[in-house]
Amino acid sequence: MRTIQYDTELCVVGGGMAGLCCAIAAARHGIKVVLVQDRPVLGGNASSEIRMWIGGAYITGRGPVKDIRESGIIEEIFLENFYQNPSLKYPIWDSVLYEKAKAEDNLTLLLNTSCLDATLDGNRIANIKAWQSNAETFHIVSASYFADCSGDSILAPLSGANYMYGREAKSEFDERIPPDVADKKTMGMSCLFQIRETDHKVEFIPPSWAYRYESDADLPYKDHNRDNNFWWIELGGEWDCIHDTDRCRDELLKICYGVWDHMKNHGDHDVDNWELEWIGFLPGKRESRRYIGKYIVTQNDVEAEGRFEDIVAYAGWSMDDHFPEGFYYTKGHPTIYHPAPQPWGLPLRCMISDNIENLVFAGRNISVTHAALSSSRVMATCAILGQALGTAVAQAIKNNCTVENVDIDVLQETLMADDCYIPWHERKVPMMTRQAKCNAEIIRNGKDRGVENLWTGGVGDFIEYELDKDTDVSEIRLVFDNDMNRKYHNMPCNYPLIQTRFKLPKTLIKEYRIEGENADGELFVISVSDSHQRFVRHKVIWKVKKIRFIPISTHGCEDFRLFDFEIK
């Protein structure tokens, strides 16, 4: 056995989409981060171990919603995956997430490492202790802040932080969705399975312990066509969604194999040539402990659009409230899609513990009621919450203040500058950009989405800024058209024989050139030949009078599209 100690500025516990984006954002803003993840891969419910596609405000059970797709780090990850992984294979998706974490010099990644204890100093966490099983190593991490992005809120019982579990009564927060009497029931967890089409008939012999469903009547209200991702194979809401996880897995596997046996061997489900490709042995969770923060977001806040002064992120998924009985709910559809505004805002205060000074959190465990959670829990929302939190912690440490007391205007401006959309807020355009002469006004209006804010050009077109004199330029900011309203998910739920190759959006500019020119005619040049991101920053040390953006080629679109080109 060995023990390794760390003294860092932020310790992030949990490497799902919230924890990963939190850690990356904090590291990029200059603070030291240790990310503790108890699994061998990153991504949580989106990882190869669970394989749930990532949902968010931009797409719900009612279909896509225009121009509110989450951007920032989560969209950066999506586009990187489409670039590296056009056939959308899960092992490569895992490697894309891993690469993003390992690319940050300020980020130390500890995989296969489970948090098992915490030491307190008054009402602050002094350090946590974690066990890395494959290396037989204890890791003790001391930090200024601890961000619990574990989903199950592991630091709550270890630190004594206040938390909620289950469904509140209607009367507690004057909500309509909850039951009349509070209980300890939650939404359940699911084991998914994936299937692959072949060019020949494939037999399936179920294991002896699988359940048997001989007719469609045995699966009431359960859509089991081959294009389904089988989210409704769900249990645990009436049990303990933390301590009964293995019990749930055992039951879910019996159901999964039984459902596939039904599709293959009982009735005609058009799957003769399909085979079982993969089945998940790690359940994906929807709900467990939720922290009590400086503010508790309720159903009423959701329906009022969450227009908080300290808004830093947003949601938009419907209040998708699964029945605790899950698979065994037989009275109708297994969930109710209560409508929610698209989007609605989430405040920084719901990510800050109300009783542990240096404990913050992001993901499905934020300070929300059960009703509000049913909308805020999906992974793209969790990801932008994570990015907002990591940015806030970095700002707090740099300014020697608490996260609660950061300058919220500065935080919001920083997030928007990092391509995180904040509803009802406008991003400030740098003074140099505003004051320069420009031949395309639309690319400096501070609005980075919506076709009405899009510059469109053809072959030979360019955008140029002209300054009064040679001026020091340190940064060039670009936002390309990423087909924000595309309708496909980040990863598939099955693999047909003839696969749609989900490549990068054709609207993205692939090749471009940036030229800076001083008063003497001297040129400074940036040439990019394989761009595949929506949001790009170029750091430069130029003293120039003119700067031109010259598009050269795209990933398939006939014209060139650009939301933003700014200089400062």
PLY file of the C-alpha trace (Angstrom):
ply
format ascii 1.0
element vertex 568
property float x
property float y
property float z
element edge 567
property int vertex1
property int vertex2
end_header
0.00 0.00 0.00
1.11 3.56 -0.60
-0.30 7.02 0.04
0.03 10.09 -2.20
-0.90 13.55 -0.95
-2.01 16.56 -3.00
-2.39 20.21 -2.05
-4.50 21.83 -4.74
-6.97 24.65 -5.28
-10.00 22.64 -6.45
-10.81 18.98 -5.96
-13.60 17.71 -8.20
-15.22 14.45 -7.09
-17.01 12.70 -9.96
-16.02 12.52 -13.61
-19.40 12.58 -15.33
-20.16 15.36 -17.77
-20.64 17.90 -14.96
-17.40 17.00 -13.19
-15.37 16.84 -16.40
-16.58 20.24 -17.60
-16.09 21.73 -14.12
-12.51 20.49 -13.92
-11.61 21.58 -17.47
-13.10 25.06 -17.00
-11.30 25.65 -13.71
-7.99 24.40 -15.13
-8.30 26.59 -18.20
-8.86 29.59 -15.97
-5.57 29.03 -14.27
-6.12 27.09 -11.05
-4.81 23.66 -10.04
-7.41 20.89 -10.14
-7.52 17.25 -9.05
-10.36 15.24 -10.63
-11.29 12.08 -8.69
-13.34 9.57 -10.72
-14.38 6.19 -9.35
-14.71 4.54 -12.78
-12.04 3.66 -15.39
-13.65 6.04 -17.90
-15.13 9.53 -17.83
-18.61 10.62 -18.82
-20.87 9.07 -16.18
-24.22 8.18 -17.72
-22.81 9.11 -21.15
-19.81 6.77 -20.89
-19.38 3.40 -22.60
-20.36 1.75 -19.32
-23.92 3.15 -19.39
-24.41 4.62 -22.92
-27.15 7.17 -22.47
-27.11 9.82 -25.18
-26.80 13.39 -23.91
-30.00 15.39 -23.73
-30.49 19.02 -22.87
-32.55 22.14 -23.44
-32.14 21.90 -27.20
-34.05 18.64 -27.63
-36.81 17.06 -25.56
-39.52 14.48 -25.97
-41.35 17.15 -27.97
-38.56 17.59 -30.50
-35.76 20.12 -30.99
-36.08 23.74 -29.89
-34.53 26.42 -32.07
-31.18 28.00 -31.20
-30.85 26.95 -27.55
-28.40 24.07 -27.91
-25.81 24.18 -25.13
-22.41 25.48 -26.26
-19.10 25.90 -24.46
-17.09 22.84 -23.42
-19.92 20.36 -24.02
-20.27 21.39 -27.67
-16.49 21.36 -28.03
-16.55 17.72 -26.88
-19.41 16.83 -29.25
-17.59 18.30 -32.25
-14.30 16.66 -31.32
-16.10 13.34 -31.15
-17.67 13.81 -34.58
-14.21 14.67 -35.92
-12.32 11.76 -34.37
-15.16 9.23 -34.25
-17.37 9.49 -37.38
-18.76 5.96 -36.89
-19.62 6.84 -33.29
-17.93 3.94 -31.50
-18.13 4.11 -27.72
-14.48 3.20 -26.97
-13.38 6.18 -29.06
-15.95 8.41 -27.34
-14.33 7.39 -24.04
-10.93 8.35 -25.42
-12.19 11.76 -26.54
-13.35 12.53 -22.99
-10.06 11.20 -21.59
-8.07 13.32 -24.05
-9.92 16.49 -23.02
-9.00 15.96 -19.37
-5.40 14.95 -20.04
-4.81 17.94 -22.32
-5.02 20.39 -19.40
-1.67 21.05 -17.68
-3.44 22.26 -14.53
-5.57 19.11 -14.20
-4.53 15.90 -12.42
-6.81 12.99 -13.34
-7.28 10.07 -10.93
-9.33 7.26 -12.50
-10.52 4.13 -10.65
-10.40 6.22 -7.48
-13.27 6.18 -4.98
-13.76 8.88 -2.37
-14.23 7.14 1.00
-13.62 9.71 3.76
-13.40 13.42 4.48
-11.65 15.36 7.23
-13.25 18.58 8.44
-11.79 21.71 9.96
-14.79 23.35 11.58
-17.38 23.76 8.84
-14.83 23.38 6.05
-13.56 20.25 4.34
-9.81 20.04 4.94
-9.17 17.01 2.75
-10.68 13.87 1.32
-9.29 10.36 1.25
-9.76 8.18 -1.82
-8.78 4.62 -2.73
-7.41 3.66 -6.15
-8.05 -0.07 -6.30
-6.03 -1.01 -9.38
-2.93 0.77 -8.01
-3.45 -0.14 -4.31
-2.98 3.52 -3.49
-4.63 5.93 -1.10
-4.89 9.52 -2.35
-5.34 12.32 0.19
-6.39 15.58 -1.47
-6.33 18.90 0.38
-7.98 21.77 -1.46
-9.40 25.26 -1.11
-12.68 24.06 -2.63
-14.35 20.71 -3.15
-16.81 20.33 -6.02
-19.06 17.29 -5.62
-20.15 16.26 -9.10
-20.61 12.61 -8.16
-24.37 12.51 -8.74
-24.92 10.57 -5.52
-23.39 13.45 -3.47
-20.81 11.27 -1.75
-19.42 14.25 0.19
-22.78 14.90 1.87
-22.65 12.00 4.36
-18.87 12.33 4.69
-18.95 16.05 5.54
-22.31 16.48 7.23
-23.55 18.74 4.43
-27.29 19.24 4.37
-29.13 17.36 1.66
-32.57 16.19 0.50
-33.71 12.76 -0.64
-37.04 11.75 -2.15
-40.14 13.71 -3.04
-41.28 16.74 -1.08
-44.94 17.19 -0.24
-46.93 19.60 -2.41
-47.29 21.96 0.52
-43.57 22.25 1.33
-42.76 24.47 -1.64
-46.30 25.08 -2.92
-45.70 22.86 -5.97
-48.22 20.92 -8.07
-46.15 17.93 -9.22
-45.16 16.29 -5.90
-47.41 13.92 -3.92
-49.61 15.20 -1.09
-47.38 13.49 1.47
-43.58 13.55 1.31
-41.83 10.21 0.79
-38.41 8.70 0.10
-39.25 7.64 -3.43
-37.21 8.79 -6.41
-36.91 8.26 -10.11
-35.16 4.97 -10.76
-32.10 3.79 -12.67
-31.76 1.96 -15.97
-29.53 -0.63 -17.60
-29.53 -0.02 -21.34
-28.72 -2.43 -24.13
-27.64 -1.92 -27.73
-28.21 -4.04 -30.82
-26.41 -4.37 -34.16
-27.77 -5.39 -37.55
-25.98 -8.12 -39.52
-26.41 -9.48 -43.07
-27.81 -12.82 -41.87
-30.34 -14.24 -39.44
-29.10 -14.41 -35.87
-30.53 -16.70 -33.20
-30.76 -15.67 -29.57
-30.80 -18.06 -26.63
-31.67 -16.19 -23.42
-29.94 -17.04 -20.15
-31.99 -19.32 -17.92
-32.44 -16.59 -15.33
-33.91 -14.01 -17.74
-37.57 -13.04 -17.39
-39.93 -14.25 -20.11
-42.36 -11.93 -21.89
-44.34 -14.02 -24.36
-46.64 -11.35 -25.77
-46.83 -7.59 -26.19
-49.46 -7.62 -23.46
-46.63 -8.48 -21.04
-44.97 -5.13 -21.88
-47.82 -2.61 -21.60
-47.04 1.02 -22.49
-43.44 0.05 -23.32
-42.28 0.94 -26.80
-39.90 -1.86 -27.80
-39.16 -1.27 -31.46
-35.53 -1.63 -32.47
-34.88 2.14 -32.62
-35.64 2.51 -28.91
-32.91 3.08 -26.35
-34.96 1.18 -23.72
-34.78 3.93 -21.07
-38.01 2.53 -19.59
-36.19 -0.56 -18.29
-36.02 1.27 -14.97
-36.12 0.27 -11.30
-35.10 1.50 -7.88
-37.37 4.43 -7.27
-39.14 2.54 -4.50
-35.84 1.22 -3.10
-32.69 3.03 -2.01
-31.14 4.43 -5.20
-27.69 4.45 -3.62
-27.35 1.36 -1.45
-29.58 -0.89 -3.57
-27.73 -0.26 -6.84
-26.52 -3.87 -7.23
-29.96 -5.20 -6.36
-31.37 -3.00 -9.11
-28.74 -4.18 -11.59
-29.58 -7.83 -10.96
-33.27 -7.22 -11.60
-32.65 -4.93 -14.58
-30.48 -7.53 -16.31
-33.25 -10.09 -16.03
-35.62 -7.59 -17.63
-33.16 -6.56 -20.37
-32.47 -10.11 -21.50
-36.19 -10.87 -21.26
-37.12 -7.89 -23.46
-34.57 -8.88 -26.11
-35.76 -12.49 -25.95
-39.31 -11.22 -26.51
-38.24 -9.13 -29.50
-36.28 -12.02 -31.04
-38.41 -15.03 -30.20
-41.97 -13.92 -29.46
-43.84 -12.16 -32.24
-42.58 -10.26 -35.26
-40.43 -7.28 -34.27
-38.36 -7.13 -37.49
-35.10 -8.02 -35.73
-34.24 -11.39 -37.33
-30.89 -10.08 -38.56
-30.12 -8.14 -35.42
-27.90 -9.31 -32.57
-27.34 -8.17 -29.02
-24.21 -5.99 -29.27
-23.86 -4.83 -25.67
-25.70 -4.76 -22.38
-24.90 -2.43 -19.49
-23.93 -3.89 -16.12
-23.66 -0.45 -14.52
-27.08 1.19 -13.99
-27.51 4.79 -15.04
-29.06 6.88 -12.27
-31.54 9.72 -12.46
-31.93 10.81 -8.86
-30.53 10.27 -5.38
-29.22 12.81 -2.86
-29.69 16.49 -3.67
-27.74 19.09 -1.72
-29.38 21.96 0.11
-27.73 25.08 -1.20
-27.95 28.81 -0.64
-31.12 28.61 -2.74
-33.46 25.72 -3.53
-34.90 25.89 -7.06
-38.54 24.80 -7.21
-41.16 23.94 -9.81
-42.43 27.50 -9.45
-39.00 28.88 -10.38
-38.93 26.62 -13.40
-42.32 27.79 -14.59
-41.33 31.44 -13.99
-38.35 30.88 -16.35
-35.70 31.13 -13.61
-34.79 34.73 -14.28
-32.34 34.97 -11.37
-29.85 37.80 -10.97
-27.10 35.21 -10.54
-28.13 33.01 -13.47
-25.10 31.12 -14.82
-26.69 28.23 -16.75
-30.05 27.09 -18.08
-32.24 24.05 -18.62
-35.13 23.32 -20.94
-35.92 19.61 -20.77
-39.52 19.05 -19.76
-40.22 18.21 -16.11
-39.93 14.55 -17.02
-41.09 12.91 -13.78
-40.66 9.13 -13.93
-42.91 7.04 -11.71
-40.94 5.41 -8.85
-42.28 1.97 -9.83
-40.41 2.27 -13.13
-40.81 -0.86 -15.25
-43.55 -2.16 -12.96
-45.78 0.89 -13.35
-48.69 -0.51 -15.38
-51.31 2.25 -15.29
-49.98 4.11 -18.30
-46.84 5.65 -19.78
-43.95 5.34 -17.27
-43.35 9.08 -17.03
-45.24 12.38 -17.18
-43.75 15.16 -19.31
-44.84 18.24 -17.39
-44.12 21.28 -19.59
-41.20 23.56 -18.77
-40.08 26.81 -20.42
-37.33 26.46 -23.00
-35.06 27.77 -21.65
-35.26 28.45 -17.92
-32.39 29.71 -15.80
-30.32 28.22 -12.96
-28.57 30.40 -10.35
-25.06 30.09 -8.93
-26.57 29.90 -5.44
-28.07 26.46 -6.11
-24.52 25.08 -6.43
-23.17 26.30 -3.06
-23.67 24.36 0.18
-25.69 26.13 2.85
-23.60 24.76 5.74
-20.16 23.63 4.50
-18.14 26.71 3.54
-15.95 25.27 0.77
-18.33 22.71 -0.68
-19.89 23.34 -4.07
-21.61 21.00 -6.50
-22.82 20.58 -10.08
-24.86 17.99 -11.94
-28.04 16.20 -10.94
-27.26 16.78 -7.23
-27.70 20.57 -7.20
-30.09 22.31 -4.80
-33.44 21.70 -6.47
-36.69 20.08 -5.44
-37.66 16.72 -6.91
-40.00 18.49 -9.34
-37.34 20.91 -10.60
-34.79 18.09 -10.79
-36.97 16.30 -13.32
-35.99 19.03 -15.79
-32.47 19.99 -14.63
-31.01 16.45 -14.39
-30.18 15.82 -18.07
-26.52 15.75 -19.02
-26.07 18.77 -21.28
-27.61 20.89 -18.52
-25.28 19.24 -16.00
-22.32 19.98 -18.27
-22.96 23.72 -18.51
-23.60 23.81 -14.76
-20.18 22.22 -14.35
-18.48 24.74 -16.61
-20.15 27.60 -14.76
-19.08 26.23 -11.39
-15.47 25.60 -12.41
-15.25 29.13 -13.79
-16.77 30.57 -10.60
-14.33 28.71 -8.33
-11.38 29.92 -10.40
-12.66 33.50 -10.18
-13.15 33.19 -6.41
-9.63 31.86 -5.84
-8.01 34.48 -8.04
-9.92 37.29 -6.31
-9.52 35.83 -2.80
-13.25 35.78 -2.12
-15.89 33.11 -1.61
-17.74 31.59 -4.55
-20.94 33.11 -3.18
-19.40 36.57 -3.34
-17.82 36.55 -6.79
-18.69 39.47 -9.03
-21.62 37.90 -10.85
-21.43 40.35 -13.75
-17.80 39.39 -14.36
-18.65 35.69 -14.06
-21.47 35.98 -16.56
-19.28 37.93 -18.97
-16.50 35.34 -18.63
-18.89 32.49 -19.33
-20.38 34.22 -22.37
-16.88 35.03 -23.65
-16.18 31.28 -23.33
-19.20 30.60 -25.58
-21.62 29.72 -22.78
-25.02 31.12 -23.63
-26.87 32.83 -20.78
-30.51 33.56 -21.62
-31.68 37.19 -21.50
-28.07 38.47 -21.35
-26.00 40.12 -24.06
-22.29 39.58 -24.35
-20.15 42.72 -24.31
-18.11 43.29 -27.45
-14.48 44.39 -26.85
-13.87 48.12 -27.27
-11.25 47.58 -30.00
-13.78 45.60 -32.02
-16.48 48.24 -31.53
-14.28 51.18 -32.49
-12.62 49.72 -35.58
-14.02 50.17 -39.09
-15.57 46.93 -40.33
-17.11 45.76 -43.57
-19.50 43.30 -41.85
-21.36 44.81 -38.89
-23.27 41.62 -38.07
-20.20 39.72 -36.84
-19.62 42.14 -33.96
-23.10 42.36 -32.44
-22.27 40.03 -29.53
-24.92 37.46 -30.53
-23.45 34.07 -31.33
-26.55 32.11 -32.38
-29.60 32.57 -34.60
-29.58 32.87 -38.39
-30.37 36.58 -38.06
-26.90 37.04 -36.49
-25.00 35.05 -39.11
-22.54 36.44 -41.63
-22.67 34.50 -44.89
-20.04 34.84 -47.58
-18.93 33.27 -50.84
-15.64 32.53 -52.56
-13.42 35.60 -52.43
-15.31 37.28 -49.61
-13.52 38.35 -46.44
-14.13 40.39 -43.30
-11.78 43.21 -42.39
-11.21 45.46 -39.40
-9.29 48.70 -39.88
-7.91 50.61 -36.89
-6.83 54.25 -36.79
-3.19 53.30 -36.34
-0.95 50.35 -35.54
-2.45 48.87 -32.38
-1.46 46.02 -30.06
-3.79 43.02 -30.57
-3.67 40.09 -28.15
-6.65 37.93 -29.08
-8.85 37.02 -32.03
-12.19 35.38 -31.25
-14.16 33.34 -33.79
-17.53 31.58 -33.57
-18.50 29.42 -36.54
-21.89 27.98 -37.52
-22.11 24.53 -35.89
-25.59 23.70 -37.20
-27.03 24.38 -33.77
-30.40 22.96 -34.72
-29.14 19.58 -35.92
-31.41 16.75 -34.85
-29.05 13.84 -34.15
-27.63 12.83 -30.77
-24.00 12.73 -29.72
-24.00 8.90 -29.78
-26.36 6.21 -31.17
-28.65 3.72 -29.45
-28.12 0.99 -32.08
-25.97 0.13 -35.10
-27.78 -0.64 -38.39
-25.95 -2.51 -41.14
-25.83 0.60 -43.32
-24.89 3.28 -40.84
-25.41 6.98 -41.09
-21.95 8.44 -40.62
-22.57 11.37 -38.33
-19.76 13.63 -39.40
-19.05 17.18 -38.44
-21.72 19.73 -39.34
-21.21 20.74 -42.96
-21.72 24.37 -41.96
-18.41 24.54 -40.08
-15.55 26.37 -41.79
-12.63 23.97 -42.22
-9.86 26.12 -43.67
-9.23 29.82 -43.16
-6.56 32.45 -42.98
-6.20 35.47 -40.70
-3.96 38.30 -41.84
-2.74 41.20 -39.76
-1.15 44.13 -41.58
0.69 47.06 -40.09
1.02 50.56 -41.50
4.21 49.58 -43.34
2.47 46.73 -45.15
4.13 43.97 -43.12
1.92 40.89 -42.83
1.30 38.62 -39.83
-0.48 35.41 -40.81
-2.40 32.56 -39.14
-3.30 29.68 -41.46
-5.67 26.93 -40.28
-6.27 23.92 -42.51
-8.40 21.52 -40.44
-10.65 23.50 -38.13
-13.54 21.49 -36.67
-14.77 23.55 -33.73
-17.50 26.14 -33.30
-15.52 28.35 -30.90
-11.87 29.29 -31.52
-9.52 31.74 -29.83
-6.18 32.76 -31.29
-3.72 34.39 -28.89
-1.42 36.74 -30.77
1.22 39.42 -30.17
0.57 41.69 -33.11
0.88 45.43 -33.64
-1.28 46.03 -36.69
-3.65 48.44 -38.36
-5.76 45.92 -40.30
-6.98 42.39 -39.58
-8.74 40.23 -42.16
-10.56 36.92 -41.82
-10.42 34.99 -45.11
-12.48 31.77 -45.32
-11.16 29.13 -47.74
-13.22 25.93 -47.38
-15.95 24.27 -45.30
-16.85 20.74 -44.22
-19.40 20.54 -47.03
-21.50 23.70 -47.03
-21.49 25.82 -50.20
-21.20 29.14 -48.38
-19.12 30.43 -45.47
-20.91 31.10 -42.20
-19.64 32.99 -39.18
-21.32 34.31 -36.04
-18.41 36.22 -34.54
-15.03 37.70 -35.45
-13.65 39.97 -32.74
-10.31 41.48 -31.83
-8.94 42.86 -28.60
0 1
1 2
2 3
3 4
4 5
5 6
6 7
7 8
8 9
9 10
10 11
11 12
12 13
13 14
14 15
15 16
16 17
17 18
18 19
19 20
20 21
21 22
22 23
23 24
24 25
25 26
26 27
27 28
28 29
29 30
30 31
31 32
32 33
33 34
34 35
35 36
36 37
37 38
38 39
39 40
40 41
41 42
42 43
43 44
44 45
45 46
46 47
47 48
48 49
49 50
50 51
51 52
52 53
53 54
54 55
55 56
56 57
57 58
58 59
59 60
60 61
61 62
62 63
63 64
64 65
65 66
66 67
67 68
68 69
69 70
70 71
71 72
72 73
73 74
74 75
75 76
76 77
77 78
78 79
79 80
80 81
81 82
82 83
83 84
84 85
85 86
86 87
87 88
88 89
89 90
90 91
91 92
92 93
93 94
94 95
95 96
96 97
97 98
98 99
99 100
100 101
101 102
102 103
103 104
104 105
105 106
106 107
107 108
108 109
109 110
110 111
111 112
112 113
113 114
114 115
115 116
116 117
117 118
118 119
119 120
120 121
121 122
122 123
123 124
124 125
125 126
126 127
127 128
128 129
129 130
130 131
131 132
132 133
133 134
134 135
135 136
136 137
137 138
138 139
139 140
140 141
141 142
142 143
143 144
144 145
145 146
146 147
147 148
148 149
149 150
150 151
151 152
152 153
153 154
154 155
155 156
156 157
157 158
158 159
159 160
160 161
161 162
162 163
163 164
164 165
165 166
166 167
167 168
168 169
169 170
170 171
171 172
172 173
173 174
174 175
175 176
176 177
177 178
178 179
179 180
180 181
181 182
182 183
183 184
184 185
185 186
186 187
187 188
188 189
189 190
190 191
191 192
192 193
193 194
194 195
195 196
196 197
197 198
198 199
199 200
200 201
201 202
202 203
203 204
204 205
205 206
206 207
207 208
208 209
209 210
210 211
211 212
212 213
213 214
214 215
215 216
216 217
217 218
218 219
219 220
220 221
221 222
222 223
223 224
224 225
225 226
226 227
227 228
228 229
229 230
230 231
231 232
232 233
233 234
234 235
235 236
236 237
237 238
238 239
239 240
240 241
241 242
242 243
243 244
244 245
245 246
246 247
247 248
248 249
249 250
250 251
251 252
252 253
253 254
254 255
255 256
256 257
257 258
258 259
259 260
260 261
261 262
262 263
263 264
264 265
265 266
266 267
267 268
268 269
269 270
270 271
271 272
272 273
273 274
274 275
275 276
276 277
277 278
278 279
279 280
280 281
281 282
282 283
283 284
284 285
285 286
286 287
287 288
288 289
289 290
290 291
291 292
292 293
293 294
294 295
295 296
296 297
297 298
298 299
299 300
300 301
301 302
302 303
303 304
304 305
305 306
306 307
307 308
308 309
309 310
310 311
311 312
312 313
313 314
314 315
315 316
316 317
317 318
318 319
319 320
320 321
321 322
322 323
323 324
324 325
325 326
326 327
327 328
328 329
329 330
330 331
331 332
332 333
333 334
334 335
335 336
336 337
337 338
338 339
339 340
340 341
341 342
342 343
343 344
344 345
345 346
346 347
347 348
348 349
349 350
350 351
351 352
352 353
353 354
354 355
355 356
356 357
357 358
358 359
359 360
360 361
361 362
362 363
363 364
364 365
365 366
366 367
367 368
368 369
369 370
370 371
371 372
372 373
373 374
374 375
375 376
376 377
377 378
378 379
379 380
380 381
381 382
382 383
383 384
384 385
385 386
386 387
387 388
388 389
389 390
390 391
391 392
392 393
393 394
394 395
395 396
396 397
397 398
398 399
399 400
400 401
401 402
402 403
403 404
404 405
405 406
406 407
407 408
408 409
409 410
410 411
411 412
412 413
413 414
414 415
415 416
416 417
417 418
418 419
419 420
420 421
421 422
422 423
423 424
424 425
425 426
426 427
427 428
428 429
429 430
430 431
431 432
432 433
433 434
434 435
435 436
436 437
437 438
438 439
439 440
440 441
441 442
442 443
443 444
444 445
445 446
446 447
447 448
448 449
449 450
450 451
451 452
452 453
453 454
454 455
455 456
456 457
457 458
458 459
459 460
460 461
461 462
462 463
463 464
464 465
465 466
466 467
467 468
468 469
469 470
470 471
471 472
472 473
473 474
474 475
475 476
476 477
477 478
478 479
479 480
480 481
481 482
482 483
483 484
484 485
485 486
486 487
487 488
488 489
489 490
490 491
491 492
492 493
493 494
494 495
495 496
496 497
497 498
498 499
499 500
500 501
501 502
502 503
503 504
504 505
505 506
506 507
507 508
508 509
509 510
510 511
511 512
512 513
513 514
514 515
515 516
516 517
517 518
518 519
519 520
520 521
521 522
522 523
523 524
524 525
525 526
526 527
527 528
528 529
529 530
530 531
531 532
532 533
533 534
534 535
535 536
536 537
537 538
538 539
539 540
540 541
541 542
542 543
543 544
544 545
545 546
546 547
547 548
548 549
549 550
550 551
551 552
552 553
553 554
554 555
555 556
556 557
557 558
558 559
559 560
560 561
561 562
562 563
563 564
564 565
565 566
566 567
